[in-house]
Amino acid sequence: MTGSVSHRRADTRRNHDRILAAAAQSITAGDLSFNAIAKQAGVGVGTVYRHFPTQDALVLAVYEREVRQIVEIVPALLESQSPEQAFRTWATEHLARYMMTKRGLAAALKAASASAEGVVADAYKAMHGAASMLVEANVRAGTVRADIDPGTALRGLAGLMFLDPDDDWRGDAERLTDLIWQGMAAR
C-alpha cells in the first residue's frame, strides 16, 4: 500500500511540474488556455483544474516557480564558478530567461487577484537576496566595489525584461550585464 501511495505522490508531483512548465510557456506566448496547457503537459484538463482551480492560482504558481528557480540557482553557481562568472551566468542565462517569462506574466499577474501583491513583494525580497549573495561574494573576491547596493544592481538588470526572445537575446543580455558589471567593477 505504501508503495502505491508514493507512486501516486510522485505522479502528482510530476504532473504538477509539467503543468507549471507548460503554463510558463503558454503565459510567455500570451495564451492561458487550460486546454492547451493540459495538452502540452500531457495530462487531462481535469488534472490541470485539480491542481489549479483558477487561472489566478495557476498564474501565481508559475510566478512563484520562476522566482524560486532563479533564487535557488545562486548557491550552486557560486560553488561551481568564480563570483564574477556566477554573477554573469546568473544575469545572462537565468535572470534573462526569467525576465522574458516575467514579461508575459506581468499582464497575467495584473489580472490576478489582490493576493498577487504579497507574492510579488515576496518575490522581490527573494530576488534581492539572490542579488545580495552575488554582490557580496564579488565584494569579498575584490571584483566589485564595496559600496555597491545589490538593489541598484538588480534594478539595472531589470532592463533584461526588454529582451526579445526571437532576436539575439543572449548577446543583448551579455552586453547589458557587461555594462552593469563595468559600473560595479573594483577600480
LOPADREN-818154 format. One line per field, with one value per residue (C-alpha): residue in one letter; x, y, z. Coordinates in Angstrom, 3 decimals. Each point is the difference from the previous one (the first is absolute). Layout:
// LOPADREN-818154
resn (A  ...);
c1 (X  ...);
c2 (Y  ...);
c3 (Z  ...);
// end
This chain:
// LOPADREN-818154
resn (M  T  G  S  V  S  H  R  R  A  D  T  R  R  N  H  D  R  I  L  A  A  A  A  Q  S  I  T  A  G  D  L  S  F  N  A  I  A  K  Q  A  G  V  G  V  G  T  V  Y  R  H  F  P  T  Q  D  A  L  V  L  A  V  Y  E  R  E  V  R  Q  I  V  E  I  V  P  A  L  L  E  S  Q  S  P  E  Q  A  F  R  T  W  A  T  E  H  L  A  R  Y  M  M  T  K  R  G  L  A  A  A  L  K  A  A  S  A  S  A  E  G  V  V  A  D  A  Y  K  A  M  H  G  A  A  S  M  L  V  E  A  N  V  R  A  G  T  V  R  A  D  I  D  P  G  T  A  L  R  G  L  A  G  L  M  F  L  D  P  D  D  D  W  R  G  D  A  E  R  L  T  D  L  I  W  Q  G  M  A  A  R);
c1 (0.000  2.776  1.671  -3.163  -0.472  3.595  -0.491  -3.140  1.804  2.854  -2.485  -1.822  3.272  1.028  -3.388  0.189  3.469  -0.984  -3.079  2.061  2.620  -2.688  -1.812  3.211  0.466  -3.648  0.063  3.192  -1.786  -2.979  -2.418  -1.460  -2.270  -0.386  -0.742  3.233  1.999  -1.464  0.839  3.557  0.502  -1.383  -2.797  -3.757  -1.544  -1.612  3.476  0.924  -3.132  0.670  3.431  -1.035  -3.733  0.269  2.157  1.168  1.242  1.869  1.562  1.161  1.443  1.920  1.342  1.091  1.652  1.931  1.219  0.934  2.084  1.849  0.784  0.901  2.625  2.229  1.765  0.768  1.435  2.160  1.221  0.938  1.208  1.993  -2.168  0.265  -0.942  -2.827  -1.410  0.314  -1.524  -2.844  -0.752  0.445  -1.493  -2.305  -1.182  -0.333  -2.262  -2.000  -0.447  -1.256  -2.512  -0.917  -0.929  -2.723  -0.875  -0.388  -3.377  -1.184  1.098  -1.870  -3.140  0.569  -1.631  1.278  1.950  2.518  1.282  1.447  1.487  1.685  1.365  1.373  1.515  1.821  1.411  1.204  1.551  1.680  1.414  1.402  1.560  1.426  1.680  1.621  1.101  1.354  1.987  1.514  0.798  1.840  1.828  0.986  -1.649  -2.627  0.026  -1.050  -2.590  -2.118  -3.635  -1.483  -3.383  1.564  1.699  -3.307  -1.851  2.689  -0.474  -3.758  0.796  0.182  -3.792  0.159  1.871  -1.611  -0.124  -0.132  3.160  3.591  -1.130  3.136  2.275  -2.194  -0.010  3.801  0.397  -2.365  1.673  3.411  -1.222  -1.306  3.211  2.193  -1.928  0.500  3.597  2.727  2.357);
c2 (0.000  2.451  -0.550  0.896  3.168  1.043  -0.731  2.159  2.816  -0.206  0.051  2.926  1.904  -0.754  1.118  3.148  0.812  -0.746  2.206  2.880  -0.345  -0.054  2.925  2.053  -0.511  0.786  3.165  1.154  -0.468  1.967  -2.933  -1.385  -2.732  -2.868  -2.343  0.953  -0.262  -3.443  -1.196  1.319  -1.506  -3.353  -0.038  0.383  3.413  -1.313  -0.636  3.622  1.178  -2.358  1.535  3.575  0.671  3.553  1.900  2.209  -3.045  -1.227  3.392  0.465  -3.527  0.603  3.277  -1.581  -2.876  2.384  2.040  -3.109  -1.305  3.291  0.291  -3.627  -0.141  2.651  -2.220  -2.614  2.655  1.433  -3.487  -0.943  3.314  3.058  2.736  2.128  -2.882  -1.004  3.549  0.036  -3.472  0.852  3.211  -1.182  -3.470  -0.283  3.556  0.759  -3.034  0.925  3.578  -1.142  -2.273  2.727  2.317  -2.471  -0.468  3.743  0.273  -3.247  1.168  3.281  -1.980  -2.248  0.668  2.295  -2.949  0.604  3.079  -2.055  -2.524  2.766  1.642  -3.341  -0.612  3.324  -0.776  -3.401  1.502  2.707  -2.711  -1.856  3.187  0.746  -3.411  0.577  3.580  -0.918  -2.913  2.372  2.617  -2.708  -1.052  3.620  0.063  2.656  3.134  -0.396  2.778  -1.834  -0.245  -3.334  1.673  2.490  -2.822  -1.886  3.076  0.449  -3.588  0.617  1.095  -3.714  0.108  1.676  -2.874  -1.375  -3.807  -0.085  2.067  -0.210  0.045  -1.726  2.595  2.831  -1.539  -0.279  3.619  1.323  -2.123  1.251  3.600  -0.580  -1.859  2.882  2.342  -2.357  -1.075  0.721  2.620);
c3 (0.000  0.892  -3.376  -1.905  2.064  -0.683  -3.684  -0.043  1.770  -2.483  -2.892  1.566  0.409  -3.609  -1.288  2.088  -1.355  -3.608  0.321  1.385  -2.752  -2.692  1.612  0.125  -3.736  -0.697  2.072  -1.706  -3.331  1.345  0.140  3.225  -1.317  2.468  -2.926  -1.798  3.237  0.721  -3.505  0.185  3.480  -1.130  2.570  -0.087  0.504  3.186  1.407  -0.671  1.827  2.925  0.464  -0.809  0.343  -1.400  -2.459  2.872  1.903  -3.071  -0.775  3.585  0.096  -3.242  1.349  3.278  -1.902  -2.225  2.972  1.986  -2.907  -0.495  3.711  0.703  -2.770  1.635  2.590  -2.667  -2.306  2.772  0.862  -3.563  -1.456  0.984  1.547  -3.155  -2.287  2.338  -0.200  -3.785  -0.434  2.344  -1.879  -3.584  0.257  2.973  0.644  -3.728  -0.532  3.088  -1.220  -3.395  1.748  2.473  -2.843  -0.939  3.646  0.637  -1.722  1.558  3.460  -0.457  -0.741  3.020  3.326  2.716  1.443  -2.798  1.846  2.844  -2.401  -2.017  3.165  1.207  -3.440  0.058  3.449  -1.221  -3.138  2.071  2.239  -3.019  -1.396  3.458  0.169  -3.382  0.713  3.458  -1.465  -2.537  2.656  1.981  -3.190  -0.651  -3.430  0.804  2.124  3.624  -0.308  -2.579  1.007  -1.147  -0.555  -2.402  -1.910  -0.152  -1.272  -2.661  -1.091  -0.280  -3.553  -0.787  -0.022  -3.395  -1.659  -3.127  0.181  -3.810  -0.413  1.314  3.619  1.262  -1.586  1.262  3.507  -0.046  -1.142  2.683  2.681  -1.116  0.239  3.531  0.912  -1.191  2.285  2.954  -0.652  2.525  -1.281);
// end
